[in-house]
């Protein structure tokens, strides 16, 4: 599988050096200090080793050729390993895979696979798939033959897992744990966002519920307004028609009575006494006419006040909390002055003049009372209502006084006419008729005046209706004032319609308190609800993902445990055989340590990251022939070397790596053990490609290709190579 190694500028190999590995076993020999071990370290370097200590350096710059008296120093060091991938041991679709690493003098490293820049993680994952792990169990450097014996239990377990090819599962597990941690962080973030969103969403829900209630109230208001306005329109139309007809009929009757009266009076007696008495009758009639006219004017004024009072009461009920309408004082003063001027200019009888003067005084008193000098405006709505009521009382009192004067004028007229009738016995019947016509005329004049007052009252009611329609339309929309007119107003007491208007005013106040249409709140609530639904969906997806990752981690743990258990049994079987072969007997085995009884496990558990599952390490138990050993530390250097070699070869037998590099691991062996070591190399070469750095002649004889490393005075390592098969043929 291993085809060649290319070295440029790495340590003592200043120039490009290529080592071809066409044999199952390749031996690298040479004198001490010539750079043999730099070849093993070149393998470590290219495969991603990060420890400078493992490559006999302190910093990355120590790995670059530092120059000599005849060669300048290099700017970078690069090592490339070329593998044969026709069997697709590497999970990449190339027949040949080249892994290269270069280091610059600033300490940065560059990795590439088949010329494409990659990350160290990508290199590690690719190598793990081909059973080339990061623990370096397949590269045993000089002086590290017994490293696996001196390693901690946890490190020993990691080496065994690496040798068994379980790092792929470890990578998958670490990746799954990283994804699970990220998923749990995302779940926490989503829950945090939902907690932040929940109060605002509850607030918006309350606002939307309030808007829904307002919408229901608006619909109720529209229905009530349509009913109320339709009835009021029909009522006003009917009343206008009725009052107009009554006024027309009263005016016709008044004209007829006046014509009849004028005709009769023209034929009356014209003597001096009759003329005198007739003059008194005329004077009494004029006094009666003036009194009737004053009463008619007073009735109009009273109608105006009553209409204003009704509007003020309605406004007071509707906008109890709103500011009252204020009237400038100068407008009221101007009104009072105008009334006083009209009273002063009026030409009427003493009685009518007194009545008009009283009206002017009443207006002046109203102005003085409700527009004090220290205020620029009238009082609030309640004071205005009260003032109108007081004015109405005063006008009613004046109407009573005028009614008495009217009765007196009627009585005076009656007496004058009776005297006139008595004077003219011959025209008694005629005078009685005149008296009756005069009374009828007074009644019709009062009817005309009342009809005029009612018309003005209807005008005020129509203005109030228009104002109500405008207010309701502004609150509830044009639907509230769009209705089918009624053909005829319902026959019901007027109080029923007043109750409808009061209910309508209450609904308008409630709707004003509820606010507007709230389209912005509805849009914000919809957006917040959609975000809440999205976050809930995200949380559900994340929970499913976390559950899947936990299940995957459990499956990986199960697979790791199963493969590890099976691999440990196989390694123990081979370890026992190799150990017995190396020592001529005895036994050795690997065993899982007991965490609860191991001080080392307790120390290592403290070093674990929080939440990392504690795993049992690997202990080595040996039983040497003819010797009792309680601890690995009691073994001699040669015994430790033989034990570590037996264990390394046993692990390589179970799951053979693509290649195995042994850097002078046979240095401590005697001649007999060297032969056993050579036999083991021949056996192992059938499963893995071997690169052996050695001084041992026995080991050299087991190699198919021999590389000799020399170093001249310029400090640059050079290679000489011999293929034994070709050498044998040449020798023959």
Helices and strands as residue ranges (DSSP letters): E 2-8, E 17-20, E 25-29, H 36-46, G 53-55, G 60-63, E 76-84, E 96-104, E 109-113, E 116-118, H 120-129, E 139-140, H 147-150, H 153-163, H 167-266, H 272-318, H 329-345, H 350-370, H 381-423, G 425-427, H 428-476, G 478-481, H 494-514, H 519-583, E 587-592, G 595-597, H 599-607, E 618-623, G 632-634, H 637-654, E 659-663, H 671-685, E 689-693, H 697-701, E 705-711, E 717-723, H 724-731
